[in-house]
Amino acid sequence: MSKSSQPSVAAIRFQKIGKLYHFDASPEPELKAGEYAVVRTSRGIQMGQVMQIMDDPPKPVHGKWKPIERKASEADLVQYKQWQEKELQAMIDCRAKAAELGYKHVKIAKAEFSFDGKNLTFLYNTEEDTELNFSKLRKAMKNKYATSIIEMRRIGPRDVAKIIGGMGACGLESRCCSTFLTEFSPISIKMAKAQGISLDPSEITGMCGRLRCCLIYEYEQYVEARKVLPKRGKKVITPMGEGKVLDVYPLKEAVVVGLAEGKRAEFLKHEIQPWKELQALQKKSQSPCDKHEGGGCDCGKSRKSSSSETPTK
């Protein structure tokens, strides 16, 4: 398919800080970024905001992009707002009923109505490893919201923190996940180690109880920077003499070196030379040249055997 025959694709977001989903915008050629559109998804009819119209879109993983049903009208926007206003009360009702029915360690984080109100999804989190039987809770909520199909969907602790919002563990007024993170990346302890961050739980744990998402922000830069810097404990040659690396500052491309008489100083990458590398160069400079015996070499070095020979008169 040529570029000119490719469908116009709209990147649509259903949550304020949420993942982008792609739909074929060809049925609505006048649709612009910032406007709202009604689409059909696996969770029913939904309305989302168009964030971008892509002229050169990626290829769909399976089949083709689902088409946009229509551009949202004023009536659609009013209906959408009305269902959103009912979500808070639905969440409160579900929390109360869950406590009444004895669902322990279950946290109802949010209620979400579909655009037309036909689907009502309760997002929850629990510490239980096994799947819980929510048949009683679903039945109770169905009695209260008879026109909607009730669904219970489990989410992770990071998603809960994103929904609740609030101050971050670092002191920022808004958490990263509630401000700009649309997806969560895998985070590991090695990311903290690579950046020299204290492994104290209070230093690396977020408000969600998991490793902080920000540990990945500069991780790759630290990894790349460390490749060109000596590790702690390595011997190096500096303008002030020989010493041992005491600390490494990857982003500054600098190291702190312990020198003679207890002195220490900071040097940039270009100011130091690995001790082993210098020793290897010195050893190589003292060895004879393999090419010299056959002639044609201008290195000025001779084999021991040839240097001891008596010139022919």
PLY file of the C-alpha trace (Angstrom):
ply
format ascii 1.0
element vertex 313
property float x
property float y
property float z
element edge 312
property int vertex1
property int vertex2
end_header
0.00 0.00 0.00
1.40 3.37 -0.99
1.63 6.21 1.48
-1.08 8.14 -0.35
-3.53 5.21 -0.05
-2.91 4.66 3.66
-5.86 5.50 5.93
-5.66 8.55 8.14
-5.17 7.27 11.68
-6.19 9.05 14.86
-4.38 8.53 18.17
-7.10 8.62 20.84
-6.80 8.78 24.62
-9.65 7.65 26.90
-8.10 8.80 30.18
-6.51 12.15 31.02
-3.08 10.52 31.43
-3.57 7.30 29.55
-2.26 5.14 26.76
-2.89 6.12 23.15
-5.02 3.85 20.96
-5.18 4.07 17.18
-8.32 4.16 15.02
-9.02 4.66 11.33
-10.11 8.30 10.98
-11.05 7.99 7.28
-14.82 8.04 8.02
-14.33 11.49 9.62
-11.77 13.30 7.40
-12.45 16.66 9.10
-11.59 15.35 12.57
-8.86 17.39 14.28
-6.57 16.97 17.28
-8.28 18.12 20.49
-11.76 17.06 19.38
-13.65 14.04 20.71
-14.71 10.93 18.83
-16.97 7.97 19.52
-15.41 4.55 18.86
-16.24 0.89 19.40
-13.80 -1.01 21.62
-13.59 -4.42 23.31
-15.17 -2.74 26.35
-18.13 -1.31 24.45
-18.81 2.11 22.97
-16.34 4.67 24.28
-15.60 8.32 23.72
-12.06 9.64 23.73
-10.08 12.73 22.85
-8.11 12.85 19.61
-4.50 13.65 20.50
-3.01 13.41 17.01
-3.91 12.71 13.39
-1.11 10.56 11.97
-0.25 10.87 8.27
2.34 8.10 8.46
0.89 5.70 11.06
2.43 2.42 12.26
1.01 -0.81 10.90
-1.64 -2.53 13.05
-0.50 -5.67 14.86
-3.50 -7.66 13.63
-5.79 -6.95 10.66
-6.56 -3.28 10.32
-7.44 -0.33 12.50
-11.00 -0.15 13.79
-12.87 2.78 12.22
-14.09 5.77 14.19
-17.87 5.62 14.56
-18.36 9.38 14.43
-17.15 12.72 15.62
-18.67 13.49 19.03
-21.61 15.89 18.92
-22.64 18.37 21.60
-25.26 15.88 22.78
-22.58 13.15 23.02
-20.38 15.39 25.17
-23.28 16.18 27.52
-24.13 12.48 27.86
-20.50 11.59 28.48
-20.24 14.18 31.26
-23.43 12.93 32.90
-22.14 9.37 33.16
-18.78 10.61 34.47
-20.56 12.48 37.26
-22.16 9.21 38.37
-18.82 7.36 38.65
-17.89 8.72 42.09
-21.20 7.65 43.63
-20.92 4.21 41.98
-17.45 3.75 43.52
-18.74 4.76 46.98
-21.67 2.33 46.65
-19.36 -0.51 45.60
-16.94 0.14 48.49
-19.78 0.12 51.01
-21.29 -3.08 49.62
-17.90 -4.83 49.47
-17.32 -4.04 53.17
-20.84 -5.22 54.03
-20.34 -8.53 52.20
-16.99 -9.14 53.93
-14.58 -8.66 51.03
-11.41 -8.06 53.02
-8.22 -6.56 51.61
-10.09 -5.40 48.49
-9.63 -1.76 47.48
-12.10 -0.34 44.97
-10.04 2.37 43.26
-12.45 3.66 40.64
-15.71 3.13 38.81
-15.90 3.70 35.05
-19.04 3.94 32.93
-18.79 3.39 29.21
-19.89 6.27 26.97
-23.47 5.01 26.72
-23.66 3.71 30.30
-24.21 0.11 29.21
-20.98 -1.04 30.89
-19.92 -0.26 34.47
-16.41 -1.38 35.40
-15.04 -1.34 38.93
-11.24 -1.18 39.11
-9.90 -2.87 42.22
-6.69 -4.06 43.83
-6.11 -6.77 46.40
-3.22 -8.34 48.26
-4.70 -11.80 47.68
-2.81 -13.95 45.15
-5.85 -16.03 44.21
-8.78 -14.83 42.14
-11.70 -13.69 44.26
-15.32 -14.63 43.68
-17.19 -11.37 43.15
-20.53 -12.95 42.20
-22.30 -11.56 45.30
-20.83 -8.10 44.81
-21.66 -8.07 41.11
-25.23 -9.13 41.85
-25.61 -6.40 44.47
-24.30 -3.74 42.10
-26.47 -5.06 39.28
-29.53 -4.55 41.47
-28.52 -0.91 41.96
-27.37 -0.23 38.39
-29.80 -2.42 36.46
-29.15 -0.90 33.03
-25.41 -1.59 33.10
-23.30 -4.73 32.69
-21.12 -5.00 35.80
-17.45 -5.93 35.46
-14.72 -6.25 38.12
-11.23 -5.58 36.75
-8.09 -6.02 38.81
-5.32 -3.44 38.49
-1.82 -3.18 39.98
-0.71 -0.99 42.91
0.94 1.48 40.52
-2.36 1.94 38.68
-4.06 2.60 42.02
-1.48 5.26 42.89
-1.99 6.82 39.45
-5.75 7.04 39.99
-5.56 8.39 43.55
-2.82 10.92 42.77
-1.33 13.10 45.49
2.20 14.05 46.47
5.10 11.88 45.35
7.55 10.21 47.73
10.21 12.63 46.48
8.18 15.64 47.57
6.78 16.71 44.21
3.21 17.99 44.48
1.99 15.50 41.87
3.21 11.97 41.28
4.90 11.18 37.96
2.31 8.50 37.22
-0.52 11.02 37.63
1.27 13.73 35.64
2.80 12.26 32.49
3.44 8.48 32.65
1.08 6.73 30.27
2.62 3.27 30.76
4.65 1.60 33.50
8.10 0.21 32.70
9.67 -2.77 34.53
11.85 -1.48 37.38
14.59 -3.49 39.12
17.06 -3.07 41.99
19.99 -3.08 39.54
18.82 0.31 38.25
19.34 1.80 41.69
22.72 0.10 42.07
23.93 1.38 38.69
23.14 4.95 39.75
24.73 4.63 43.16
21.41 5.22 44.93
20.99 4.02 48.50
19.09 0.72 48.69
17.26 1.90 51.81
13.56 1.11 51.11
12.57 4.67 52.04
14.87 5.97 49.28
13.74 3.75 46.41
10.10 2.93 47.22
7.22 4.98 45.88
3.84 5.73 47.45
2.48 2.63 45.71
4.83 0.40 47.74
6.79 -0.57 44.62
10.17 0.58 43.30
9.98 4.17 42.11
9.30 4.67 38.41
11.94 7.42 38.28
14.72 4.84 38.75
14.54 4.18 35.01
14.73 7.82 33.89
18.54 8.11 33.82
19.44 4.44 34.01
20.60 4.08 30.39
22.74 7.23 30.62
24.45 5.84 33.71
25.07 2.48 32.02
26.62 4.12 28.93
28.70 6.53 31.00
30.10 3.78 33.22
31.38 1.92 30.14
34.05 4.59 29.58
34.99 5.14 33.23
37.12 2.96 35.53
35.36 1.16 38.38
35.89 1.82 42.08
39.13 0.31 43.34
40.92 0.44 39.97
44.39 1.98 39.73
44.73 5.01 37.45
47.39 7.50 36.40
46.44 11.15 36.94
48.21 14.49 36.42
48.98 14.32 40.16
50.39 10.81 40.03
49.21 7.27 40.56
46.07 6.62 42.62
43.01 4.47 43.18
39.43 5.28 42.15
37.31 6.00 45.24
34.07 7.15 43.60
32.53 7.50 40.14
30.32 10.33 38.84
28.97 8.87 35.56
26.93 11.84 34.34
29.86 14.22 34.93
32.22 11.67 33.34
34.50 12.15 36.32
36.04 10.08 39.11
37.39 10.80 42.59
40.90 9.40 43.02
42.74 8.67 46.25
46.35 9.82 45.95
49.48 9.53 48.06
49.53 10.87 51.62
45.76 10.55 51.93
44.99 13.21 49.34
41.99 12.91 47.03
41.01 14.82 43.92
38.39 14.76 41.18
39.44 14.22 37.56
37.54 14.18 34.28
37.67 11.17 31.98
40.26 12.68 29.61
42.59 13.49 32.52
43.11 9.92 33.68
44.59 6.77 32.21
44.02 3.22 33.47
47.12 1.88 35.21
46.89 -1.55 33.53
46.57 0.06 30.09
49.68 2.16 30.68
51.61 -0.91 31.87
50.57 -2.80 28.73
51.73 0.05 26.48
55.08 0.23 28.26
55.56 -3.52 27.93
54.69 -3.38 24.25
57.13 -0.53 23.62
59.97 -2.57 25.14
59.31 -5.68 23.02
61.09 -6.13 19.61
59.30 -5.64 16.34
58.35 -8.87 14.52
58.65 -7.20 11.15
62.19 -5.87 11.59
64.05 -9.07 10.69
62.72 -9.10 7.14
63.63 -5.45 6.58
61.38 -2.69 5.40
60.41 -1.60 8.96
61.16 1.93 10.14
60.19 1.47 13.78
63.81 1.74 14.91
63.65 -1.41 17.05
65.82 -4.51 16.52
65.51 -8.06 17.71
68.02 -8.96 20.37
69.56 -11.48 18.04
70.05 -8.99 15.21
71.34 -6.23 17.50
74.21 -8.48 18.72
75.36 -9.40 15.24
78.68 -7.94 14.00
78.26 -5.85 10.84
79.86 -7.39 7.77
82.87 -5.51 6.50
0 1
1 2
2 3
3 4
4 5
5 6
6 7
7 8
8 9
9 10
10 11
11 12
12 13
13 14
14 15
15 16
16 17
17 18
18 19
19 20
20 21
21 22
22 23
23 24
24 25
25 26
26 27
27 28
28 29
29 30
30 31
31 32
32 33
33 34
34 35
35 36
36 37
37 38
38 39
39 40
40 41
41 42
42 43
43 44
44 45
45 46
46 47
47 48
48 49
49 50
50 51
51 52
52 53
53 54
54 55
55 56
56 57
57 58
58 59
59 60
60 61
61 62
62 63
63 64
64 65
65 66
66 67
67 68
68 69
69 70
70 71
71 72
72 73
73 74
74 75
75 76
76 77
77 78
78 79
79 80
80 81
81 82
82 83
83 84
84 85
85 86
86 87
87 88
88 89
89 90
90 91
91 92
92 93
93 94
94 95
95 96
96 97
97 98
98 99
99 100
100 101
101 102
102 103
103 104
104 105
105 106
106 107
107 108
108 109
109 110
110 111
111 112
112 113
113 114
114 115
115 116
116 117
117 118
118 119
119 120
120 121
121 122
122 123
123 124
124 125
125 126
126 127
127 128
128 129
129 130
130 131
131 132
132 133
133 134
134 135
135 136
136 137
137 138
138 139
139 140
140 141
141 142
142 143
143 144
144 145
145 146
146 147
147 148
148 149
149 150
150 151
151 152
152 153
153 154
154 155
155 156
156 157
157 158
158 159
159 160
160 161
161 162
162 163
163 164
164 165
165 166
166 167
167 168
168 169
169 170
170 171
171 172
172 173
173 174
174 175
175 176
176 177
177 178
178 179
179 180
180 181
181 182
182 183
183 184
184 185
185 186
186 187
187 188
188 189
189 190
190 191
191 192
192 193
193 194
194 195
195 196
196 197
197 198
198 199
199 200
200 201
201 202
202 203
203 204
204 205
205 206
206 207
207 208
208 209
209 210
210 211
211 212
212 213
213 214
214 215
215 216
216 217
217 218
218 219
219 220
220 221
221 222
222 223
223 224
224 225
225 226
226 227
227 228
228 229
229 230
230 231
231 232
232 233
233 234
234 235
235 236
236 237
237 238
238 239
239 240
240 241
241 242
242 243
243 244
244 245
245 246
246 247
247 248
248 249
249 250
250 251
251 252
252 253
253 254
254 255
255 256
256 257
257 258
258 259
259 260
260 261
261 262
262 263
263 264
264 265
265 266
266 267
267 268
268 269
269 270
270 271
271 272
272 273
273 274
274 275
275 276
276 277
277 278
278 279
279 280
280 281
281 282
282 283
283 284
284 285
285 286
286 287
287 288
288 289
289 290
290 291
291 292
292 293
293 294
294 295
295 296
296 297
297 298
298 299
299 300
300 301
301 302
302 303
303 304
304 305
305 306
306 307
307 308
308 309
309 310
310 311
311 312
